Amino acid sequence: MLSHSHGDMEPRHGHKPLREAVAAVPLERILLETDCPYLTPVPHRGKRNEPAYVALVAEEVARVRGIPLEEVAVRTTEGASALFRLAAPSEAPSPGGRSPRPSRGRE
């Protein structure tokens, strides 16, 4: 499985190929990230980057593709879960909760 990662989508000179790739690559193959400490998305440019800003990257992907943000969130999460062999979001334990353990035939 080949996936494509995106962290900087600021509309400026030189980003046309990136926007074309975002439009062409299957959404399940796009990984959203903000791992570069100083390549912060607008409107936070010049400040230290943080994981919370990945939502800004997702918003720009949705805008470029002309689809709802929720679709970007669901489909990129599914793709990342498959790539890293994580539990699907519907199978993951709830925050602060424990996932049910499978029965081993004993009560």
C-alpha positions in Angstrom: 0.0 0.0 0.0 1.4 3.3 -1.0 0.2 6.4 0.8 0.8 10.1 0.3 1.3 12.4 3.2 0.3 16.1 3.3 1.1 18.7 5.9 1.4 22.0 4.1 -1.3 23.2 1.8 -0.8 26.9 1.9 -2.0 28.6 -1.3 1.2 30.0 -2.7 3.4 29.7 -5.7 4.7 26.2 -6.3 1.8 24.3 -4.6 -0.2 23.6 -7.8 1.4 20.1 -8.2 0.5 19.4 -4.5 -3.1 20.5 -5.0 -3.3 18.4 -8.2 -2.0 15.4 -6.3 -4.6 15.9 -3.5 -7.3 16.0 -6.1 -6.1 12.9 -7.9 -4.9 10.5 -5.1 -7.6 8.3 -3.6 -8.7 9.8 -0.4 -8.0 6.6 1.6 -4.3 6.9 0.5 -3.9 10.4 1.8 -2.3 10.8 5.3 -2.9 14.1 7.1 -0.1 15.2 9.3 1.6 18.2 11.0 4.9 16.7 11.9 7.2 19.6 10.8 7.7 21.9 13.9 7.9 25.1 11.9 5.9 24.5 8.7 2.7 25.6 10.4 -0.5 26.0 8.4 -2.0 29.4 7.9 -3.3 31.2 10.1 -0.6 30.0 12.6 2.4 30.4 10.2 5.5 31.5 12.2 4.4 29.7 15.4 5.4 26.2 16.5 3.3 23.5 14.9 1.1 21.2 16.9 -1.1 18.1 16.1 -4.3 20.1 16.6 -3.5 22.0 13.4 -4.1 18.8 11.3 -7.8 20.0 11.2 -6.6 22.9 9.1 -4.9 20.5 6.6 -8.1 18.4 6.5 -10.2 21.6 5.8 -7.9 22.5 2.9 -8.1 18.9 1.4 -11.9 19.2 1.6 -11.8 22.5 -0.1 -9.5 21.3 -2.9 -11.6 18.2 -3.5 -14.9 20.0 -3.1 -16.2 17.5 -0.6 -17.4 17.8 3.1 -14.8 17.9 5.8 -16.5 15.0 7.5 -15.8 12.8 4.4 -12.2 13.8 4.5 -12.0 12.9 8.2 -13.7 9.5 7.9 -11.9 8.3 4.8 -8.4 9.5 5.7 -8.9 7.9 9.2 -9.9 4.7 7.6 -6.9 4.8 5.3 -4.5 5.5 8.2 -6.0 2.7 10.3 -5.5 0.3 7.4 -1.9 1.4 6.7 -0.9 1.2 10.4 -3.1 -1.8 11.1 -5.0 0.0 13.8 -8.5 -0.9 15.0 -11.1 0.8 12.8 -12.6 3.8 14.6 -15.8 1.9 15.3 -13.8 -0.9 17.0 -11.6 1.3 19.1 -12.3 1.7 22.8 -14.1 4.8 23.8 -12.1 7.6 25.4 -11.4 6.6 29.0 -13.2 3.3 28.5 -12.0 -0.2 27.9 -12.8 -2.3 24.9 -14.8 -5.4 25.7 -12.7 -8.6 26.0 -13.7 -11.6 23.9 -15.3 -14.4 25.8 -13.0 -17.4 26.5 -15.8 -19.7 27.3 -15.6 -19.1 31.0 -18.0 -17.0 33.1 
